[in-house]
Amino acid sequence: MKTCIRLLLFAFLLPCALSARDFYLDSANGDDAHRGTSPEAAWKSLEKVNKTTFKPGDTLHLKRGEIWFGQLKPRGSGAPGKHIVVRDYGSGNLPLIDGNGVVGEAVVYLHNQEYIEIHNLEVVNDAESEGDRRGVWVSGSNIGVLSSIYLKGLYIHDIHGIAGQSLSAKRTGGIYIAMTDDAEKPSRWHDIRIENCIIHDVRNSGLTIQNETTQHIEDFPPDSEEWTPRRVTDLYVANNTIYNVAKNGMIIRLADGGLVEHNLLFETAIGGDGKGMSGNTIFSRSAKNTIFQFNEGYNNRSPSYDGCLYDADLNSPGTIWQYSYSHDNAHGLYWGCTVQADTGIIIRYNISQNDKGGIFVVNYPTNGTRIYNNTVYIGPHRSPIILYERGRREGTRDYEFYNNLIISRSEDAGYEFNLREDRGYTRDIRNNLFFGVEPPEYGKDHVIGDPSLIGAGQGGSQIDFKDPKRLAGYRIRVESAARDAGIMIEDNGGRDFWGNPLIDGLPDIGAHEWTPASR
């Protein structure tokens, strides 16, 4: 009897095991009349692909070195452990999908699909004038939970969307992941991975995660009845390079515990179509407990407000911004646009070099922001506001500023404190080291002395965060006035910028914790 059961089970599973298929697309030598199941019998056109419903486990291979004009819009969904994969084959340049300026929606478009991976494609959609264009759009509506969308190794560039602050403009750019409607059924994303992509020369934004049904998302704080069924879980955005972007490099909305790390972003907020654009390089909104780390951002060109590497925007409680490198931006490292209820926001163990404008901007109301153990270098002929209480919107602001190391080679660097009663600042500023610049009038236990850094101001660009020698000039020497001069902070992450453990008693001031074995 057991043998019969095993045979029946094997007979049942065998068709499933054999169901995964490989299809090939060759624009030069293919033919849509072919079966498409081998390189020698490849299909030719995107139209053939778009009429095909792929099954779990199927793989569509696009030939390298070839070009297709139009839109790639495959049908079907995969299943857990049996993803549908779209990827390259052969040698030469990446397969190129060119929207040719006439494709709306997106050059690569998925709708109400899941368990799909897209690898190693080049995507373009340029035009003479702006329009409603995206490189890759992953959309959903009235579907429930959509899982496992992986975008890896994509090269997306010259996407001529709409440069501007409007909602229609914010829908355009490189990668756009958005639920468009959930009036009939709550809908959200789970297990989104965007890795090793290069995105450049795009309008409006590089990468955006959104829910279009919540245009006033600031009214829906994390854990609310409105937010929970729309949140994005298991989000991972890593090792991407984004540059020459009209506005924001990344917009991370609705993330519940996501991780954004090892990304390089530069030349952001550069404007377009004759429009100057403000915008922080990376910002969160209605995102809870999301971590941003090991990111580098430089040359944000914002002509006015915003312009920092990082922004904890409306409803970003528990977000952590750490171990990152900000330099040469229109503003600085952090711009806070929080709401009154936001608490647990942490900015720690980062390095800022030659940033301009406001370096730490405590702007909108907050119930708890902690800024500690960052190192800031200000070169000659610069006039940043080191600690900027910009104070927009009524409400109270409670923040801590501990163990930060500030070095200035400029006489024009300073501070701006907001004393309006309706702005309600409660500031705790202490145990910071100031070298070459006067300490702020508020605060206590200032340290005035030589931090004795190995070589400040020599950080360069496009560093390798995995290299122990990265930004070595910002490490302190044994004689530094920063050693053991900080205050203990609970739940401090356990490591400094370089990965050295925080275990030897009183912490050092700045992003480096000196030990005899520190690197």
N, C-alpha and C positions, 0 to 999 in steps of 0.2 A: 504493500500500500504506500509506504514512504517513497519507494522508487517511482511509483506512478505519479505521486504528488510532485516530486522533483522534476519529472519529465514534463508534466503539465505546466509547471511554473517556468521552466526553461523555454518551452514552446511559446508561452505568453510573453516572456521578456525579450525573446530573440528579435521580433520585428522592431521593438523599441530601440534595441541596441544597434540595429542596422539602419535605422531611419535617418541618421545624420547624413547630409549630402554636401558635396562640394560643387560650387558653381564658379565659372570663370567668365570674365568680361575683358574683351580685347577690342579696342576701338579701331585698330588698323586691319586686323586679319579675322575678326570674329564675324559671325552671321547669326542673326536672331532666329533663323530657321534651325540652327544647331540645337542639340540637347543642352549644351552649356556645361556639361559635367566633366570636361577635361580641358587643358590648355589648347589642345588641337581642335576641340569642338566648342570653342568659346562663343558666348553671345557677343553682340556688338554694341548695343545701345542701352542707354539709361531707361528708355521707354520699356524695353523688355524686362529689365529688373523691376521697374515700378509696377508692372502688372503681375509680378510673381509674389505669391504669399509663401514666405519662408517658414520652415518648421524648426522646432527646438533642435539645437545641435548643428544646424546648417551653417556653412561658411560661404560667403561670397568673396571671391578673389578678384581684385582689379589689377590689371597689368601695369607695372611700373613703366615710366617713360612715355605714357600715353595721356591723351586729353579727351574729356567729354564736356560738351556744352549743355547746360540745362540743370535739372534738379535730380538729386538722388533721393528717392522716397520709397525705400523698400517696405513691404508689408510683412506682418506677422510678428509674433513675440516668441521668445525663448521660454525656458523653464529653469527652475533651480538646478544648477549643475549642468545644464545643457543650453548655454547661451547661443543666440544667433550672433555670428561674427562677420563683420565686413572689414576686409583688410587687403593689403597689397601682395603681389607675387612678382617674381622675376627680379631683374636688376635695372639700375638706372634711377632717374628721378622718381619721386613719389607720384602715384596716379593723381592727375589734376582734374578736379571738377570745377568748371568755370560757369558761374551764373550769368556772365556776360552782360551784367547790368539790367537784365530784363526779368530775372527771377525774383519774385516777391518772397513771402514766407522765409525761405532760407535755401541755401544751396544744398545742404544736407538736412533732411526734415524727418523727424519721427513724431508720431502722434498716437497717444494712448497705447504705447508699446512698452515692453519691459524685457529684462534679461537680454539686452543687446549690447554688443561691444563694437566700437568703430575705431580702427587702428590705421595710422600711417597713410593718411590722405592729405593732399594739398587742396585747399578750398579758396576760391577767389570770387568776388562779385563786385567789380568796379563799374563805375559809370561817370558820365560828365557832371551829373547833378545829383543831389542827395535824394534819398528815397527810403522806403520801408524795407530795409535789407538786413539780413543776418548771414553769418557764415554757417553755423550749425544751430538749429532750433530743435529742442526736445520739448514737446508740449503735451499737455494732458487736460482732460475736462470730464467731470462727472464720472469718475472711473474708480474711486477708492484709492488704494495704495499701489503705486507703480514702483517696481523694484529693479535695481541692478542695471543702471545705465553707465557704461564705461566709455570714456572718450580718451584715447591715448595716442600720443605721437602725431597729433594733427598739426598741419602747417596751414594756418588761416591768415590771410592777409588781403589788403586792399578791398575791404568791405565798405562801400560808400553808403553808410546809413544816414542818419539825421543828427547833426550836431546841435545840441541844445539841452535845456533843462526840462522840457515837457515830458509827459508820460510816453508819448509816441516816440520821442527821441531815445528815451531810456530803454526801449524795446529793441533798439538796433545795435549792431556791433558784431563781435567775433563769435562768442558762444552765448546762447540765451536758453536757459532752462526755466520753464514757467508753466504753472497751471493757469488755464485761461478762463475756466468756469467751474464752479462747484455748487451752483444753485440747487441742483437735483441730488447730488451726492458729494459729501466731503471728500476731497482728493488731495493727495500729497505724494512726496517722493521718499524713497528709502534706498540706501546704498548707491550713492552717486560718487563716481570716481573720475576726476579730470587730472590727467597726469602727462607730463613730458610734452606738452603742446607748445608751439610757438605761435603767437598772435601779434601781428603788427599792422600798422597803418589801417586802423579801423575807426569808424565813427558809429556809435557814440562811445561805447564802453567795450573793454576787452572781454570780460566774462561776467555774466549776471545770472543770479538765481532769484526767482521772483514768484509771486502768486498774484496774478492780475485781478483776482476777485477782491483783493484787500488793498484798494488804492489808498486807504487811510490806515495803513498797517500800524501806525503809532497808537491807534485806539485799541489794538489787540496785543497786549503784553504777553510774554511767555507764560504758559500754564493757564491761560484764560480759555474759556469755552470756544472762542473764535480761533485762537492760535493753535491749540493742540491738534485738531484735525487737519491743519494745514502745514504743520512743521516738517522740516527735512531732517531725517535721521540717517546716521552713518554716512556723513559727507566727508570726502577726502579730496583735497585740491593740493597738488604737490608737483614740484619740479617743472613748473611752467615758466616760460619767458614771454613777457608782454611789454610792448613798447610802441611808441608813436600812436598814442590813443587820444582821441579828442577830449574825453572826460575822465571817468574813473577806470582804473585798471581792473579792479574786481569789486563787485557788489555781492555781498553774502547776506541774503535775507533768510529768515525763518529757520536757520540751522539750530538744531538741538544737539549740542555736544560735538560739533564737527572739528576737523583739524585742517588747517591751511598752513603749509610749510614748504620751505625750500623753493620759493618762487622768486623770480627776478623781474622787477618792473621798473621801467624808466621812460622818460619823455612822455609823461602822462599829463592830462589837462592842457594839451597843446592847442585846443580849439580846432576849428575847421570851418570851411566855407565862409571865411571872413569873420567868424564868431570867436571871440575870446571866451574861454571856458574855465570856470572854477570847478574844483573837485578834488577830494582826497584820493590818494592812490588806491587804498584798500579800505572799504568800510563795511561794517556789519549793521544790520537793522532787524529788530525783532528776532535776535539770535541769542540763544542761551548757552552759557558754559562752553562756548566755542574758543579754541586755542589758535592763535596766530603766532608762528614762530619760525626762526631761521629764514626770514624773508629779507630781501634787499630792495630798497626803493630809492631812486634818485632822479633828479631833474624833473620834478613836478613843476609845471610852468603856470600854475594858477595865477591869474592877474589880480585876484582880490582875496576873498576869504577862502577857507579850506586850504588845500595845498600841502597837507601833511602826508607822511607815509600811511599812518593809521588813523582811523576814526571809529570810535564806538558810538554809533548813531542811536537813534531813538529805540528804546527797549533792547538794551544789550547787557543784561545782568550777567555777572559771572564770566564775562569774556576776559581772556588773558592774552596780552600782547608782549611777547618776550623774545630774547635772544636774537634780535634783528638789527639791521644796519640801515640807518637813514642818513642820506647825505645830499647836500646841494639841492635841497627842495625849496620851493617858494615859501613854504612854512617849515614845519619841523617834523618831530617824531610822532606827536599825538595830538589829536583834536577831538575833544569830547562834546558830542551833541546828544546827550542822554536825556532821560526823563526823570522826574522826581523819584520814582520808585526804584530806579536802577541802583544796584549795590553790588559789591564784590568785583568791581572792575579793577584789573591789575595791569600796570605797565612796569616791567622790570627787566634788568640785565640787558638793556639795549645800548647801542652806540649811535650817537648823532654827531656827524662831522660836517661843519660848514653849512648847516641848514640856516634858512633865513626866516623872517617873519616870526610867528609865535612857535616856540619849540615845544612847550607843554601848554596846551590851551584847555583850561577848565572853563567850559563855555556854558552849556545848559545845566539845569538843576540835576543833582545827583544825591543819593543817600550814602554813597561810599565809593570813592575812587582812591586807589593806592598807587603812588608813583615812587618807586624805590630802586636803588642800585643801578641807575643808568649813568653812562659817561657821556658828557657833552663837550665837544671841542668847537670853539668859535675862532676862526682865523682872522687875520687882519682885515680891516676895511669892511667889516660887516656890522650890522646893528640889529640883531634879533632881539625879540622879547623872550627872555628865558622862561619865565613863568608868567603866563598871560591869562588873567581873569577877565575874559572878554564879556561875560555876563549877559548873554542874551536870554530873554524870557524871565518872568518872575518865578521865584521859588528859592529854595535853600540849596546850598552846595557844601558838601562835606568831603574834604579830601586830605590825604596825607602825602607829604613830600619828604622822604627819608633817604639818607645814605647815597645821595646823588653827587657825582663828581663833575664840577663845572670848571672848565678851563677856557679862558678868553684871551686872545691876542688883540682884542679890539677894545677901544675906550668907549664905544657906543652901545655895547650890549647892556640890557637892563631888565626891568620887571614892570609889570603893570597890574596893580591890584584894584579891584572894584569894591568901593566902600558904600555903594548904595544899599540902603536898608532893605529894599524889596528884592535884592539879589541874595542876601543872607549867606555870605561865605563863612564857613567854619573851616579854617585852615590849620593844619598841624605840620609845621615846617621845622625840621631839626636834623642835626647830625649830617649836614651836607658839607662838602669841601668846596671852597671857592678859591681859585687861583687866577690872578690877573683881573679879577672883577670883584666889586664889592658885594657882600652878601645882601640879601633882601632885608628890609627894615623889619619884617615880620619873621618870627621863628626864633629858635634858640639853639644853643650848643653848636654854633657854627665852627667849622674847622677852617682855619686860614693857614695854608702852608703849601709846600711844593709836593704835588702828587708823585713826582719823579716817575713819569711814564717813560717807557722805552723809546717811543718816538711818535708822539701825537701828531695828527694832521696828515699822516701818510697812508691813509687807509686804502685809497684807490677805489676801483669799481669792479663789479662782477667777481666778488670773492667766492671762494669755495668754502662753504660752512663746514664741510667735512674734513678740512685741512686744519690740523692743530695750530698751524702758524698763521691762520687768518687774523688779520688786524692785530698782529703781535705788538704793534706800537702802542696799543692802549692797555697793555699789561703794566702793572706797577712793579717797581723795584723794591728790594728789601727795605730800603731806607725811606720809603714813601710815607708822607703824613697821613695817607688814607688807611694805613694798616691798623686794624683793630679799633678804628675810630667810629664805626657804625653802631647802630643799635640792633638788637636781635628782633627778627620778624618771624612770626610763626608761619608755617606753610609757605616757605619762601622758594619752593621749587627744587631745593636740594642741590643746585649746581649754579655755577656762574656762566658767563657767555661762552667760555672755552670748554666747559664741561668739568671744571674742577669742583670737587665736593665742598659744600659749605659746612665744615665739621670742626673747625679749629677755634671754637670759642666765639669771641666777638667778631662780627663780620667786618670785612674791609669796606671802605666807601668806594662806590663805582661798580663797574661791570666785571672787575677781576678780583678773585679771591686768591691772595698770595699764600702759597705754601712752599716749602723747599722743593717739592716735587711738582709744583704747578707748571702748566705748560702755556 
